[in-house]
Amino acid sequence: MTLFTVDAEACARDGLCAAVCPAGCIVCAPDELPVPHEKKHAYCIECGHCVAVCPHGALRLDRFASGPVSLDRANRPSLDQVEWLLRARRSMRAFRPEPPERELVARLLDLTQYAPSGHNARPVEWVMVSTPEAVRTVAVAVAQWMRGEVERQTPLAAALHLPGVVGAFDAGVDIICRDAPMLAVAHTPAQGITPAEDGVIAVTYLELAAAGAGLGACWCGYLCAAARHDPRVLRVLGLDEDRAVRGALMLGRPARRYAAAPPRTQARVDWL
């Protein structure tokens, strides 16, 4: 059986890897090297806790080509810094026309792989609509779906104010994608362990990472609604009908900056 490789010289034989494994895949007898559990090793969910907890870098999961990513504790942000980022994050709806550098966006997308995921299934994949022209094509497809809803006078058309959105779009004002230079669309299989939740969390990770990189982002709710109801929108995104769009972000360099955080009420909490 193969699950992980242990550096016998570096291993302290302290059992930390076995202690943190959520599936009990590792056995570590006192003063012995860790070994895969004879039966439970098959339940490994590739969370990497065993790798991350080892202060000596002695363990490596065989399923991954690379080893642990070293974290310098000196770079750990303080609560004040994290609070600043969370307060400063704004939904950006006005963008500069040029798309962000692809290398930067790829780095942000890789960070979403660290988002929480049910059973660490990590089902989220991405479609990057990476040019203003491609974004316009998506917006036109969404507007086409909207027109059908308006013509049929559906409850959804009224709830989402689609007549006004379509009217503005036809007049040259893009309320659908806000003339963003790029869209990030998260999709998963329609079925799974927690695919909808995983998608929302991954998009949230991307939005926060984008804010940290100085980019602006805003959830593209109209695209998400259209993708749920119109297979033609999925096809424009290059997706089959067995895929489900779980979230989408307009993405770009913000056309304006905000000088302060708006006020918010305190969290509503029941302490039990």
Order of alpha helices (4+ residues) and beta strands (2+ residues): beta-alpha-beta-beta-alpha-beta-alpha-alpha-beta-alpha-alpha-alpha-beta-alpha-beta-alpha-alpha-beta
